[in-house]
Amino acid sequence: MAHDYRSPLDNADEELVKYKNPYLKGMEDQSICTIWSTDAPTDYIRSATVFLEAEYANPDSPIHQDPPLPIPPDPDDNSLRPLKTDDDVFDAARIWLKCPLDHAIVMKYPTQLVQLNGWVGYSRVTLYYEKFMGTHQPRLLMTIKWVCPNTLDGIAEGDTIDRQWVDEPKAYKCSYVALCDYDNLVLLRFGNVLGIEGVRVTAVSRDGMRLAFLGFLLEACDAVLGEPGSGLS
C-alpha cells in the first residue's frame, strides 16, 4: 500500500506577493556581497543528525509514527519525466525533499509554523512563516526558491556572488534562503558582521540535501523563534 507523503504544512498554491525591487541608493545598492568562510554543510548535517538521533531515542517522539521516507530517485533513471521548468522541480522535489523536511521540523515546532507555496512575481517559492499569534506580525523564517534544472552550477566565484541571488532575498527581508534546482541545493545565510554585508554560501551535493536542508531550517527557526518553551518566540 502506497504511503501518503503529503506535508503536514501543505496548503494550496497561491500568488503570494508581487515582487518589486525595493532598493534605495546608498550602501545597499552594491553588486557584490562578501562571502564568509564556513564549515557548512558539515555544520548543518551535524546539527540535523543530532536532532534526529534524539528523536529516535525518544520512544514518545512522533518520528516513530511517520511513514518511511521516500527514496530519492536515481538521477540516472531514464524512465523519469524530464524536468524543464521550476514547477517541474518543485513538483518532483516536494515528495522526497520538502515533505520529509516538513515532517521533521514539526516534531520540534508542532504549532509554530505556517508554510506557503506559490509565486513571488515570476519566482516559484516556498515560504516558512511564524504562525500568527495575535501579538505581532508573523516573521518570515526561511525562503526556498525553486529554479529551473542546471541553474545553480557555480553561482559563486571567488569572493563575490552574482547580484541576482542577493537582490531578491534582501527584498524578502529573509536571512535564510535556499535555492534548489533539483540536482543542486545552495543555502544562503545573510547577515552583517562589523558593518559588512555578507552571505554564507553553502553548496550541497544530492546525497547530503535532506540533512543539510533540515539543519539549515533548524538554525533559522532557532534564530527567530528560539527553543520551544524558552519564551523567546
N, C-alpha and C positions, 0 to 999 in steps of 0.2 A: 504494500500500500504506500503510495507516494505521500511524503510529508508536505505539510502546508508551511512554506517558507516565508509567509508574509511577515513583514517587520512589525514589531509591537508599536512602532511610531509612525506607521504608514498612514498616508492620507491621500486624497485625490490631488492630482496635479493642478496647478493653477498659475496664472500670471501673478507674480509677486509684486514687483515694483518696476517702473520704467527707470532704467539706469541713465543717469546724466552725470557727466564728469563734473565734480564739484570743485575743481582745483582753482585756487587763488594764486596770484603772483607771489613770489617770495620763496622761502626755504623749501616749501613742499613741492614747488614746481621744478623738480630736478629729474633728469633722465636716468640717473644711476642710484643704486641703493647698495650700501655696503653689505657684503655677505660675511657673516661671522663664522668662524670655525666651529665645528661641532662634532661630537662623537655619535650623533644620531646617524642611522636608525638604531644603533645598538642601544641607546638610552630608551627609546620608545619601546623596542622589543622587550627589553628587560623589565620595564615597569608593567607592561601588559602581561608578561609571563608571571610575575609575582602576584598580580591581581587575580589571574585565572587560577593559579595554583591554590591560593587562599580560598577561592570559591569552591573548587573541587574538594578541598579538605573539610569544608563545612557541610555536614550532612543535611542541613536545612536550607542550603542555597538553592535557588530556582534553577541553577545550572544543571541540576540532575533531572529536571523535568523537561528541559528544552530538547527538541528533536536533534539527532545527529547533524552536524554541519554538512551542507552540500559540498561535494568535492569540486575544487576549481577545475574547469575544463582544460583538457590538454590543448595547448596552443597549436600543436601540430595536427589536430583532428580536422581533416578536410571536410567532414560532414557538417561542421558548424556553419551557420549562415554568416557570410562575410559582414564585418562591421564597417559601416561607411560614415555614419553621422554621430553627433554627440548623443542623440536619442538612442541610437543602437548601443552605444557604450553604456548609457545609463540602464537600459533595459537588461543588458547582459550582466553588468556588474552588480546590480541591486540584489541578485539572488545569492551569489557566492561571496560577495564582498560587503555590501552595505547591510544586508539583512543580519548576518552574524554579528556585525559591529553593533547594530541596534539592540539585539538580544543581550549582548554583553554589557552595554553601558546602562541599560535599565536595571541591571542587578544592583548597581551601586547607586543609581539615581532613579528610583522606580516611579517617582511622581513629579520630578522637577523639570522634565524636558518636553519640548514640543519640536516636531520636525515638519518642515515644509518642503515639498518638492515642486518645482516648477521652473519658471523662466524669469530672469532678471534682464530686461531688454531682450537680446537675442541669445543670451547665455543660459544653458541648461544647468540648474544648480539644485543642491540640497542644502538647506539651512537648518542648523540646530539652534533652537532658542531656549531660553529660560521660560518656563511656564508662567503665565501672567497670574500673579498672586494678589493684585489689587493694591500693593504698596508702592510700586514703582514700575516704570516701563520695562517690559521684558528685554533682557540683554541677549545680544547675538553671541553665541559661543564659538561656532565653527561654521565655515562655508566649504562645501565641496563643489568645485566646478568641473563638470563633465565635458571633455573636449573630444574632438574627432581623433580617430586612431592615428598613431605615429606623430602626434603633435609635440610631445614633451621630450624628445631626444635632445639633450644638450641645450636646455633653455638657459643655463647659467654658464658664463665663461669668465675665467679669472675672478676679479673682484667686482663684477657687475652682473646684473640680471636685466634682461630686456624689460623696458618700461611697461609694456602691455601687461606683464604679470604683476606689476606693482600698483598701477593706477586703480584698477577695479577693486582689488581688496581694500585699498585705502578708502575708496568711496563707500564700501560697506561698513567702514569703521570696525573691522574684524581683524583681530591679531592672529587668528589661526585659520589658514586657508589650505585646503588640499586640492590638488589638481590631478585628475585621473583620465587617461586615455585608454584604459582597459589593460594595456600591457605595461604601462608606466604609472607610478604614483610619485608625485612630488609634493612634499609638505613644506609650507611656508609659515614660519613663525616671525611675525613682525614685532618690532619693539624699538625702544630708544635707550641707548646707553651713553651717558655723559653728553647728551645733546646730539648724538649722531643717530640718524635714522638708519636702521639696519634690518636685515632679514636673515634668518637661519634657514638655509635651503637644504632639504634632505631628500635625495632621490632614493627610492626604494625598489628593489627588484621584486618580481612577481612572487617569489617564494616567501618573502617577508611582509607582504602587503597587509594581511589581516592583523598581525600583531603590531606592526608599526602604526597602522591606522588607529587601532584601539588605544595604544599608548599616547598617541597624539590627542585623541579626543578626551582621554582621561586627564591629560595635562590641561586642556582647555577648560574642562568642567571644574577641575580643582582651582584653577586661576580665577574663575568668575564666581562659581558657586561655593567654593570651599568644601571641606569634608562634610558629608551628610551628618547633620546633628551638631555641627560646630557653631551654628549661629551666624556664619559669615555670609550666607546666601540672602 
